[in-house]
Amino acid sequence: MEENSGCKVCVTGSSGYLGSWIVKRLLEKGYIVHATLRNLGDPNKVGLLKSLPNGERNLRLFEADIYSPNDYERAIQGCKYVIHLATPVLRDFKDESNQIEETSEAAVGGIRSMMESCRRSGTVKRLIYTASVVAASPIQDDGKAFKPSMDESCWTPLNISFPYANQGLMAYTHSKTLSEKELLRFNGDEGGKLEVVSLNCGVVGGDTILSIMPESMAMLVSQIIDNKRYAVLRFLEEVNGKVPIVHIEDVCDAHIFCMEKSSLNGRFLCASAYLASAEIASHWRKYHPDINIAEELVEDLGRDIVWGSTKLKEIGFEYKFNAKMILDGSLQCAQRMDYFCSTD
């Protein structure tokens, strides 16, 4: 911890599922964390962050909104690293017809402003961007078939309408794809002084420190209860061929691993398992035979596509959690929170 003492890290979107866990891990490691929230007047989110170990001593809170990207300037000042998780919230848009365009504009504009703030700070060495696997579809450009494997060379074509899509999901897909491409244009900027890392994360599950069920974890258990989140799981399967998944501890450790490397830039996919939705259903039936999975929620697509990303492992990162641990941990969280009783 002593070697991290005084080193400042800015974490945007810090009160969310992934953000809160990253703040927790950074504080445990002795970093000073500049955490941004959309509303400092929210007692639940502020209280959660302040209650974390070392929070009273090493946590600084800042109010910032992705729709006003210059808000992040103060939070970034004096920081050596920035972990950028904040993303436009789709429910802010009332006119569905404008969701895709407006969400993408907000996301791309936010990246440009964030990079300018990092430049002006004079202290930021590296920015870690929390990207999404929705931007890394291995589908061929004509949308008729998948490539043999999914890896960092894959980008989601934006001219395809995927099965199970709605305006919100397509807006999210477009915004994450365009903002990541915009971010990677800055690699080598400032004579290579400012490094940029994009971490494309799979569906995150396994555990949470939040008091509510995170949406990504709800997707992983969606076949156990018939609700709208199963359609989101299937949408992701149609985008990525299968569903990349990762444990919350692994994905947080991957962010910090990429931050702490002496020098690093570029794009990395982050997932420890790559499952068809039918394989997830098979897991529930095998290890939890008391749980009933409706037949209409089990669709075996028979795809041979494989996970081809090895870049994180090649630079020394090791995943600690396999698919069984991720899925069983997600189920335990859902049961603890009475999710199956309270959700629609």
ABEGO torsion letter per residue (X at the ends): XAAABGBBBBBBGAABAAAAAAAAAAAAAGBBBBBBBABAABAAAAAAAAABBGAAAABBBBBBBAABAAAAAAAABGBABBBBABBBBAAABABAAAAAAAAAAAAAAAAAAAAAAAAAAGABABBBBBBBAAAABABBAAGABBBABBBAABBBBAABBBBGBBAAAAAAAAAAAAAAAAAAAABGBGGGABBBBBBBBBBBBGBBABABBBAAAAAAAAAABBBAAAAAAAAAAAAAGBBBBBBAAAAAAAAAAAAABABBBEBBBBBABBBBAAAAAAAAAAABAABBBBAAABBBAGBABBBABAAAAAAGBBBABBAAAAAAAAAAAAAAAGAAAABX
